Amino acid sequence: MSKQIAVSIVEDNHFIRIAFEQILLNTEGYKVLALYGSGEEAVEKIPANVPDIVLMDINMGKMSGIEAVRYLKQKCPSIRFMMCTVHEDDEKIFDALAAGASGYILKKIKPDELVAAIQDLYDGGAPMTSQIASRVVASFNRKEGVRDLELMESLSAREYEILELLVKGRLYKEIAVALGISGETVRKHVYNIYKKLHVNNRVEAYNKFYGNAQ
């Protein structure tokens, strides 16, 4: 029997919290480890009950989700965080990613898309809804800079194809379908891309692709 992906949900809205829980309870391969109604409760209890994935709201009382992620990422580096919010604010997006979140989706996401995003995050991806990915890419496009051509030219034609899809926010599964290859092959290519570009995740790849690496 394959391992169940353990997910904890941090959300101050009771109805949304329960809705997310029900989606996962009704999906094979997932288990809800815990529900938390505030950032304070999450940072207190998650280190003693560590999940694979945390769905994290942003605006919650005294401690925001961004602050909670920043704290928990230091304490529990193995956790992958998905910001799940109604906000499409550029500053909040980048603050969340800088704090250690790997995914950023909107609460209006469809149930099947939520499950696919969690799986992609678990597999090492950095899922974002198309709206969020578009804003990230647009923001990088607005900044000045030139691509690091030497590093880009080190990529094979296939790696460059995959990188272009990555920076558009495509899930690994979607890339596999688009290019007619397996998900495992996508993961191997992404590993090689990150190694060649000297980056560790999709967000850093955005920076490198659009010439904004520090």
C-alpha positions in Angstrom: 0.0 0.0 0.0 1.4 3.4 -1.0 2.1 6.0 1.6 -0.7 8.4 2.4 0.2 12.1 2.1 -0.3 13.7 5.5 -1.8 17.2 5.3 -2.5 19.8 8.0 -4.8 22.7 7.4 -4.3 26.2 9.0 -7.4 28.3 8.3 -9.3 30.7 10.6 -12.6 30.3 8.6 -14.4 27.3 9.9 -16.3 26.6 6.8 -13.3 26.7 4.5 -11.3 24.6 6.9 -14.0 21.9 6.9 -14.4 22.1 3.1 -10.7 21.5 2.5 -10.8 18.7 5.1 -13.7 17.0 3.3 -12.0 17.2 -0.1 -9.0 15.3 1.3 -11.0 12.8 3.3 -12.8 11.9 0.1 -9.6 11.4 -1.9 -7.6 8.2 -1.7 -4.0 8.6 -0.8 -4.4 11.5 1.6 -5.0 11.9 5.3 -5.8 15.1 7.3 -3.3 15.1 10.2 -4.7 18.1 12.0 -6.8 21.3 11.7 -5.7 24.6 13.2 -7.7 27.8 13.4 -4.8 30.3 13.9 -1.2 30.9 13.1 -0.4 30.8 16.8 -1.9 27.4 17.3 -0.1 26.1 14.2 3.4 27.2 15.3 2.8 25.7 18.8 1.5 22.3 17.7 2.9 21.5 14.3 6.5 20.8 15.4 5.1 18.0 17.6 2.9 16.6 14.8 4.7 17.1 11.6 2.8 16.7 8.3 4.1 16.3 4.7 2.1 19.3 3.5 0.5 22.4 5.2 -2.3 24.3 3.6 -1.8 27.8 5.1 -4.1 30.8 5.1 -2.5 34.2 5.0 -4.6 36.7 7.1 -5.3 35.2 10.5 -5.6 37.2 13.6 -2.4 38.3 15.3 0.0 36.0 13.5 -0.3 35.9 9.7 0.2 32.8 7.6 3.4 34.2 6.2 4.8 34.7 9.7 3.8 31.2 10.6 5.5 29.7 7.6 8.7 31.7 8.3 8.8 30.3 11.8 7.8 26.7 11.0 10.2 26.4 8.0 13.1 26.9 10.4 11.7 24.4 12.9 10.4 21.8 10.4 12.3 22.2 7.1 10.9 19.0 5.7 7.4 20.5 5.5 6.1 21.8 2.2 3.8 24.8 2.5 1.0 25.8 0.2 -0.5 29.3 0.7 -4.2 29.0 0.1 -5.8 32.5 0.0 -8.2 34.8 -1.6 -5.4 37.4 -2.3 -3.7 38.0 -5.6 -1.6 40.8 -4.2 1.9 40.7 -5.7 3.6 41.7 -2.4 1.9 39.0 -0.4 2.8 36.4 -3.1 6.5 37.2 -2.9 6.5 37.6 0.9 5.0 34.1 1.1 7.5 32.6 -1.3 10.4 34.3 0.5 9.1 33.0 3.8 9.5 29.4 2.6 6.2 28.6 0.9 6.5 26.5 -2.3 3.0 26.8 -3.6 0.4 29.6 -3.8 -3.2 28.9 -4.8 -6.5 30.7 -4.6 -9.2 29.4 -2.3 -11.7 29.3 -5.2 -9.6 26.5 -6.7 -11.6 23.4 -7.8 -11.4 20.3 -5.6 -9.6 18.2 -8.3 -7.1 21.0 -8.9 -6.4 21.4 -5.2 -5.6 17.6 -5.0 -3.4 17.8 -8.1 -1.6 20.8 -6.6 -0.9 19.1 -3.3 0.4 16.0 -5.2 2.7 18.2 -7.3 3.9 20.0 -4.2 4.6 16.6 -2.5 6.5 15.5 -5.6 8.8 18.5 -5.4 7.0 21.0 -7.6 5.9 24.5 -6.8 2.3 24.7 -7.9 0.4 27.9 -8.5 -2.9 28.6 -10.0 -2.7 30.1 -13.5 -3.8 33.5 -12.2 -0.9 33.6 -9.6 1.6 32.2 -12.1 0.7 34.9 -14.6 1.2 37.6 -11.9 4.6 36.2 -10.9 5.8 36.1 -14.5 4.4 39.5 -15.3 6.1 40.9 -12.3 9.5 39.5 -13.4 8.8 40.8 -16.9 8.4 44.3 -15.6 11.8 44.2 -13.9 14.9 45.2 -15.9 17.5 42.6 -16.7 18.9 40.3 -19.3 18.8 36.5 -19.1 22.0 34.8 -18.1 22.7 33.5 -21.6 25.7 31.4 -20.6 23.6 29.4 -18.2 20.6 29.3 -20.5 22.7 28.0 -23.4 23.8 25.1 -21.2 20.3 23.7 -21.3 19.3 21.1 -23.8 16.3 21.8 -26.1 14.1 19.6 -24.0 15.2 21.2 -20.8 14.5 24.6 -22.2 11.0 23.4 -23.2 10.4 22.2 -19.7 11.7 25.3 -18.1 9.4 27.5 -20.2 6.4 25.4 -19.0 7.7 25.6 -15.4 7.8 29.4 -15.4 4.2 29.4 -16.7 3.2 27.6 -13.5 2.5 24.2 -15.1 2.3 21.1 -12.8 4.7 18.3 -13.5 1.8 16.1 -14.6 0.7 18.8 -17.1 4.2 19.1 -18.5 4.4 15.3 -18.9 1.2 15.3 -20.9 2.1 18.4 -23.0 5.5 16.9 -24.0 4.4 13.2 -24.2 6.9 12.0 -21.5 6.5 10.4 -18.1 6.3 12.3 -14.8 9.5 10.7 -13.7 11.3 11.9 -16.8 10.0 15.5 -16.1 11.3 15.2 -12.5 14.8 14.1 -13.8 14.9 17.0 -16.3 13.9 19.5 -13.6 16.6 18.2 -11.4 19.2 18.8 -14.2 17.7 22.2 -15.0 18.0 23.3 -11.4 21.6 22.0 -11.2 22.7 23.8 -14.4 21.0 27.1 -13.4 22.3 26.8 -9.8 18.8 27.1 -8.3 16.9 25.1 -5.8 13.2 25.7 -6.7 10.8 27.0 -9.3 10.8 30.5 -7.9 14.6 30.8 -8.2 14.2 29.5 -11.7 11.8 32.3 -12.5 14.5 34.7 -11.3 17.2 33.2 -13.4 14.9 32.8 -16.5 13.9 36.5 -16.4 17.4 37.8 -15.5 16.7 38.8 -11.9 19.0 36.5 -10.0 21.0 38.4 -7.4 
